[in-house]
Amino acid sequence: MTAPTGLPDRDPLPSYLAPLPKTIEDLGLRFAWLIVAINLGGTAFGFWYYSGQFAATPTVMWPWVPDSPLATLFIALAIAAWKLGHEQPWLTALAFFGNIVLGLWTPYTLLVFHETYLAQTDFLMYQFLFWSHLGMVVQAYVLHRITDFPVWGVAVALVWYTSNLVVDYHIPIVGDPHHTVIPVPRDEPMFLGADALGVIAAGETTFVLLALFLALATRVKKCEAVRERTADR
């Protein structure tokens, strides 16, 4: 069912699953093609940003290199598919996972290594990367309006982002680990006995689990809402 405005209805989800005001969600959905264009622009910038890492990575492993650009590409394609009347739950789930995981992991990493990043990176670029990635989290919280997060769709996203964790930090398969380049040696001691690689791996693993919880919790709450509506009839 669609609302009179032509926008998808907003299910009664708890605030931790739908933290944005309805007016912000509606705005994002009304200007969906603008959101698509912005994300495609971010994707193009991201692939340029990763050009040096592509050059140093075996071609067969390239799909696991541009994490953030793929996340913005996923959401651009997911929203475009919805606007064209062909929403793809697996693609929307990939977009949700990607924008939650990378939207949080990048600011987390920028903060963990902030002194080194600020010494090596232009201050404006640092700020751009920080806030633009948090913006990815914001747009992820609009996707519950266009999908029900079926379990099989969530499974597709989980398989992809689990494979990302594996080749980034555990079994690179070909070459070195394929995580985004960080500004310190991987084995540099950090805190709680962890090295730099362990710290960023812990962050990404946490955010993948968070995305999994949010997607499945949204699914459960949507199913509960359907049952309540059916019982009231």
C-alpha positions in Angstrom: 0.0 0.0 0.0 1.2 3.5 -0.7 0.4 6.7 1.1 -1.7 9.4 -0.7 1.6 11.2 -1.5 2.7 8.3 -3.5 5.4 7.4 -1.0 5.6 4.0 0.8 3.9 3.9 4.1 6.0 4.2 7.3 5.7 1.2 9.5 5.5 1.8 13.3 9.2 0.9 13.9 11.0 1.7 17.2 13.3 4.7 17.1 16.5 2.6 17.0 15.3 1.1 13.7 13.8 4.3 12.2 15.6 7.2 13.9 15.0 9.8 11.2 11.9 12.1 11.4 9.3 11.1 8.8 9.7 14.4 7.1 13.4 13.6 6.4 12.5 10.1 5.1 9.8 11.6 2.9 12.2 14.2 1.5 14.8 11.6 0.6 12.2 9.5 -1.2 10.7 12.4 -3.0 14.1 13.4 -4.3 15.2 9.9 -4.9 16.8 10.6 -8.3 18.9 13.3 -6.8 20.0 10.9 -4.1 20.9 8.4 -6.9 22.9 11.1 -8.7 24.8 12.1 -5.5 25.7 8.5 -4.8 26.9 7.9 -8.3 29.1 10.9 -8.0 30.4 9.6 -4.7 31.0 6.2 -6.4 33.1 7.9 -9.1 35.1 9.9 -6.6 35.6 6.7 -4.5 37.0 4.7 -7.4 39.4 7.6 -8.2 40.4 7.7 -4.5 41.2 4.0 -4.6 43.1 4.1 -7.9 46.5 3.7 -6.2 45.3 0.7 -4.2 43.8 -0.9 -7.4 47.3 -0.5 -9.0 48.9 -2.4 -6.1 46.2 -5.2 -5.9 46.0 -8.3 -8.1 43.1 -7.7 -10.6 41.2 -10.8 -9.5 40.8 -9.2 -6.0 39.6 -5.8 -7.2 35.9 -6.4 -6.3 37.0 -6.4 -2.6 39.0 -3.2 -2.7 36.5 -0.2 -3.1 34.4 -0.8 -0.1 32.7 2.6 0.2 32.3 3.2 -3.5 30.6 -0.1 -3.8 28.3 0.8 -0.9 27.2 4.1 -2.6 26.8 2.2 -5.9 24.6 -0.4 -4.2 22.3 2.3 -2.7 22.1 4.2 -6.0 21.1 1.0 -7.8 18.7 0.0 -5.1 16.9 3.3 -5.0 16.8 3.5 -8.8 15.3 0.0 -9.0 12.6 1.0 -6.6 11.8 4.2 -8.5 11.5 2.1 -11.7 9.1 -0.3 -9.9 11.4 -3.2 -9.6 12.8 -3.1 -6.0 15.3 -5.9 -5.5 15.4 -7.0 -1.8 18.9 -8.5 -2.1 20.2 -5.2 -3.6 18.5 -3.1 -1.0 20.0 -5.3 1.7 23.5 -4.9 0.2 22.9 -1.2 0.2 21.8 -1.1 3.8 24.7 -3.2 5.0 27.2 -1.3 3.0 26.1 2.1 4.1 25.8 1.2 7.7 29.2 -0.7 7.8 31.3 1.7 5.8 29.4 4.8 6.9 30.5 3.9 10.5 33.8 2.2 9.9 35.4 5.1 8.0 34.7 7.8 10.7 35.8 5.2 13.3 39.1 4.6 11.5 39.6 8.4 11.0 39.2 8.9 14.7 41.4 6.0 15.8 44.3 7.3 13.6 43.3 11.0 13.7 46.7 12.4 14.5 48.4 10.5 11.7 45.6 11.2 9.2 45.6 14.9 10.0 49.4 15.0 9.6 49.2 13.2 6.2 45.8 14.4 4.8 44.4 17.8 3.9 42.1 19.0 6.8 39.2 19.6 4.4 39.6 16.2 2.9 39.6 14.7 6.4 36.4 16.5 7.2 34.8 15.6 3.9 35.5 11.9 4.3 34.3 12.0 7.9 30.9 13.7 7.4 30.1 12.2 4.0 30.5 8.7 5.4 28.2 9.6 8.3 25.8 10.8 5.6 25.8 7.2 4.3 24.4 6.0 7.6 21.6 8.5 7.4 20.5 7.4 4.0 20.7 3.8 5.0 17.9 4.5 7.5 15.5 5.4 4.7 15.7 2.0 3.1 13.2 0.4 5.5 10.5 2.3 3.6 11.2 0.5 0.3 11.9 -3.1 1.5 10.8 -5.7 4.1 14.3 -7.1 4.4 13.4 -10.7 3.6 15.7 -13.2 5.2 17.1 -14.4 1.9 18.0 -10.9 0.9 19.7 -10.2 4.2 21.6 -13.5 3.7 23.0 -12.3 0.4 24.3 -9.1 2.1 25.7 -11.1 5.0 27.6 -13.5 2.7 29.1 -10.6 0.7 30.2 -8.6 3.8 31.5 -11.7 5.5 33.7 -12.4 2.5 34.8 -8.8 2.7 35.9 -9.4 6.3 37.7 -12.6 5.4 39.8 -11.1 2.6 40.4 -7.8 4.4 41.7 -9.2 7.6 42.1 -13.0 7.7 42.6 -14.9 4.4 43.5 -12.4 1.6 43.5 -15.3 -1.0 45.7 -13.4 -3.4 48.3 -10.8 -2.2 48.1 -8.9 1.0 44.9 -8.1 3.1 42.6 -6.0 1.0 41.3 -3.5 3.5 41.4 0.2 2.9 45.0 1.4 3.3 45.6 2.8 6.8 48.3 5.4 7.7 50.3 3.2 10.1 51.9 -0.3 9.8 49.4 -3.1 10.4 51.4 -4.4 13.3 51.8 -1.1 15.1 50.7 -1.6 18.8 47.5 0.3 19.6 45.6 -0.4 22.8 44.3 -3.3 24.9 47.1 -5.4 23.4 45.7 -5.1 19.8 47.7 -4.0 16.8 46.4 -1.6 14.1 45.0 -4.3 11.9 43.2 -5.8 14.9 41.6 -2.5 15.8 40.2 -1.8 12.4 39.1 -5.5 12.0 37.3 -5.2 15.3 35.5 -2.1 14.2 34.3 -3.6 10.8 33.2 -6.9 12.4 31.2 -4.9 15.0 29.5 -2.9 12.3 28.7 -5.9 10.1 27.0 -7.5 13.2 25.2 -4.2 13.9 23.8 -4.1 10.3 22.7 -7.7 10.5 20.9 -7.0 13.8 19.2 -3.9 12.4 18.1 -5.6 9.2 16.6 -8.6 10.9 15.1 -6.6 13.7 13.4 -4.4 11.1 12.1 -7.6 9.4 10.7 -8.9 12.7 9.0 -5.6 13.6 7.5 -5.2 10.1 6.1 -8.8 10.4 4.7 -8.0 13.8 3.0 -4.8 12.4 1.4 -6.9 9.7 0.0 -9.4 12.2 -1.4 -6.7 14.3 -3.1 -5.0 11.4 -4.6 -8.4 10.3 -5.8 -9.1 13.9 -7.6 -5.8 14.0 -9.7 -6.5 11.0 
